[in-house]
Amino acid sequence: MSSKKIENNKNENNKNNFKSPFENKICEICGKPAKTYRFGTILCESEECLSKAMNQRGGPAGHKLRVASIGTLNPVKISAAQEALERAVGSVLINSIDADSKVSDQPIGFDETFQGAYNRAKEAYDKASSMYGIGLEAGIVKIGEKRLDIHICVIYDSFRHTVGTSSGFQIPLEILSGIEQGVECGEIAGKLYGNPEIGKNVGLIGQLTDENIVRKDLCKQAITMALIPRLAQNMTTKF
């Protein structure tokens, strides 16, 4: 066999054995087969995904900056999201979106509270260019004959949503009686303790614990719990 033919065969074999670096990888934006790596992100080649990845790029020296959107304008929830995500994944930019929970002002039960958090997370994700949409909702749940205040967090992206909750605490009877008449917990607590903005600072839990635990702590708990399935060491585990 001539040397030229041998060389051609080698080239053909190399071509057949070549594997794309994006084989079995998916676009981090839409989930379609990946074709390229740009803006610090594995992507398909659609203009929409390229634009979204470019908008997410930032940070010192042009490094990719993680961006998350939270469906609230409440400063306590925004601060909680900033601190919880920075501890879990590093530098992050939080966009606050005025999202509608689409549930009652005072959610009752796990299902309604979850639905409010989910609706906020999805709207936050849909309205802003970000890797996550975060929704936080406080609600009243029943355990035995008692009523507890609990925060539920939903973290949403194009592929899935993950869920976490905070610790729950028992609601005082004088507040519970007002809730049963359809008044929001924060409104009752604000009047009772002379702090009309109680839900935007220490929260009812802060009042009851002399600020040893405040509302931001509960929000951070819920967000951290919702992040667990997304942490690198858990990504191969089926949740």
C-alpha positions in Angstrom: 0.0 0.0 0.0 1.4 3.4 -0.9 2.4 5.8 1.8 -0.2 8.3 0.5 -3.0 5.8 0.8 -1.8 4.9 4.4 -1.9 8.5 5.3 -5.4 8.9 3.9 -6.5 5.9 5.9 -5.0 7.4 9.1 -6.8 10.7 8.5 -10.1 8.9 7.9 -9.7 6.8 11.1 -8.8 9.9 13.1 -11.9 11.6 11.7 -14.1 8.7 12.6 -12.7 8.5 16.1 -13.1 12.2 16.8 -15.5 13.0 19.5 -17.0 16.4 20.0 -16.2 18.0 23.3 -19.9 18.7 23.6 -21.0 15.1 23.0 -23.7 14.1 25.6 -23.7 17.7 26.9 -26.7 20.0 26.9 -27.2 23.7 26.7 -27.3 25.2 30.2 -30.1 27.6 29.1 -32.6 25.5 27.2 -31.5 21.9 27.6 -31.0 21.1 23.8 -27.8 19.4 22.6 -24.8 21.6 23.2 -22.7 23.0 20.3 -20.4 25.6 21.7 -18.9 27.1 24.9 -19.3 30.9 25.1 -19.7 33.5 27.8 -18.6 30.9 30.4 -21.5 28.7 29.5 -22.2 25.5 27.5 -24.7 26.4 24.9 -26.6 25.4 21.8 -26.3 27.9 19.0 -29.7 29.6 19.2 -29.6 33.4 19.3 -31.9 33.4 22.3 -29.6 31.3 24.4 -26.5 33.1 23.3 -28.1 36.4 24.2 -29.2 35.1 27.6 -25.8 33.8 28.4 -24.2 37.1 27.4 -26.5 39.0 29.7 -25.5 36.7 32.6 -21.8 37.4 32.0 -20.1 39.9 34.3 -18.0 40.1 37.5 -14.3 40.9 38.0 -12.1 40.3 35.0 -15.0 39.2 32.9 -15.7 36.1 34.9 -19.2 34.7 34.6 -21.4 36.1 37.4 -24.2 33.9 38.6 -27.5 35.8 38.5 -30.6 34.8 40.3 -34.0 36.5 40.4 -36.3 36.5 43.5 -40.0 37.1 43.2 -40.4 39.8 45.9 -39.5 43.3 46.8 -39.3 42.5 50.5 -35.8 43.5 51.7 -35.6 40.6 54.2 -36.2 38.0 51.6 -33.8 39.6 49.1 -31.0 39.8 51.7 -31.6 36.2 52.8 -31.3 35.0 49.2 -28.1 37.0 48.7 -26.5 35.5 51.8 -27.8 31.9 51.3 -26.6 31.7 47.7 -23.3 33.3 48.3 -22.5 30.8 51.0 -23.6 27.9 48.8 -22.3 28.8 45.3 -20.2 31.9 45.6 -20.5 35.4 44.1 -24.1 36.0 42.9 -26.2 38.9 41.7 -29.8 39.0 43.0 -32.5 40.7 40.8 -35.7 41.5 42.7 -39.0 41.1 40.7 -42.4 42.2 41.9 -44.0 38.8 41.4 -47.6 37.8 42.1 -48.0 34.8 44.4 -51.5 34.2 42.9 -52.7 32.8 46.2 -54.4 34.5 49.2 -52.6 37.1 51.3 -52.4 34.6 54.1 -51.8 31.1 52.6 -53.1 28.3 54.7 -51.7 24.8 54.4 -48.6 23.3 52.8 -50.2 23.2 49.3 -51.3 26.8 49.1 -48.0 28.0 50.6 -46.0 25.9 48.1 -48.1 27.2 45.2 -47.5 30.8 46.2 -43.7 30.1 46.3 -43.8 28.3 43.0 -45.7 31.1 41.3 -43.3 33.7 42.5 -40.2 31.6 41.5 -41.5 31.0 38.0 -42.6 34.6 37.4 -39.2 35.8 38.6 -37.4 33.4 36.3 -39.6 34.2 33.3 -39.2 38.0 33.7 -35.4 38.2 34.1 -32.3 36.7 32.6 -31.1 34.5 35.4 -29.9 31.0 36.2 -32.6 30.6 38.9 -36.0 32.0 39.9 -36.6 32.0 43.6 -39.9 32.2 45.4 -40.5 32.5 49.1 -43.9 32.2 50.8 -44.8 32.2 54.5 -47.9 30.2 55.4 -49.8 28.6 58.2 -49.7 24.8 58.5 -51.5 22.4 60.8 -49.5 19.8 62.8 -51.8 17.9 65.2 -54.1 20.5 66.7 -51.5 23.3 66.5 -50.8 25.9 63.8 -47.3 26.7 62.8 -45.8 29.5 60.8 -43.5 28.1 58.1 -41.6 29.5 55.1 -41.4 27.5 51.8 -38.9 28.2 49.1 -39.0 27.1 45.5 -36.0 27.4 43.2 -37.0 27.2 39.5 -35.2 26.9 36.2 -36.0 25.7 32.7 -35.5 22.0 33.7 -37.0 21.6 37.1 -37.9 23.1 40.5 -36.6 22.2 43.9 -38.2 22.9 47.3 -37.1 23.6 50.8 -38.7 24.7 54.1 -37.7 26.6 57.1 -38.2 25.6 60.7 -41.8 26.1 61.9 -42.9 27.8 65.1 -46.2 27.8 66.9 -48.4 30.9 66.5 -49.7 32.6 69.6 -53.4 32.2 70.2 -54.1 36.0 70.0 -52.7 36.0 66.5 -54.2 32.7 65.4 -57.7 34.0 66.3 -57.3 36.9 63.8 -55.9 34.6 61.1 -59.0 32.4 61.4 -61.1 35.5 60.7 -59.1 36.1 57.4 -56.6 38.7 58.5 -52.9 38.3 57.5 -50.5 37.2 60.2 -48.1 40.1 59.6 -50.9 42.6 59.8 -52.1 41.3 63.2 -48.5 41.0 64.6 -47.7 44.5 63.4 -50.6 46.0 65.3 -50.1 43.8 68.3 -46.5 44.6 68.8 -46.5 48.2 67.4 -44.3 47.3 64.4 -46.4 47.8 61.2 -43.4 46.7 59.0 -42.7 43.6 61.1 -42.7 41.3 58.0 -40.0 43.5 56.4 -37.6 43.4 59.4 -37.4 40.9 62.3 -40.7 39.2 61.6 -43.1 37.6 64.2 -40.3 35.1 65.1 -38.0 38.0 66.0 -40.6 39.4 68.3 -41.3 36.1 70.0 -37.6 35.2 70.5 -36.3 38.7 71.5 -34.5 38.7 68.1 -32.5 35.6 68.9 -34.0 34.3 65.6 -35.3 36.7 63.0 -37.3 36.3 59.8 -34.2 36.4 57.6 -32.9 33.3 59.4 -36.0 31.4 58.4 -35.8 32.6 54.8 -32.2 31.6 54.6 -33.0 28.1 56.0 -35.7 27.6 53.4 -33.5 28.7 50.5 -30.6 26.6 51.7 -32.8 23.5 51.9 -34.1 24.2 48.4 -30.5 24.4 47.1 -29.5 20.9 48.4 -30.5 19.0 45.2 -28.5 21.5 43.2 -25.2 21.4 45.1 -22.4 19.8 43.1 -21.9 16.8 45.4 -25.6 15.9 45.0 -26.0 16.4 41.2 -25.8 12.7 40.4 -28.4 11.8 43.1 -32.0 11.4 42.0 -34.2 13.7 44.2 
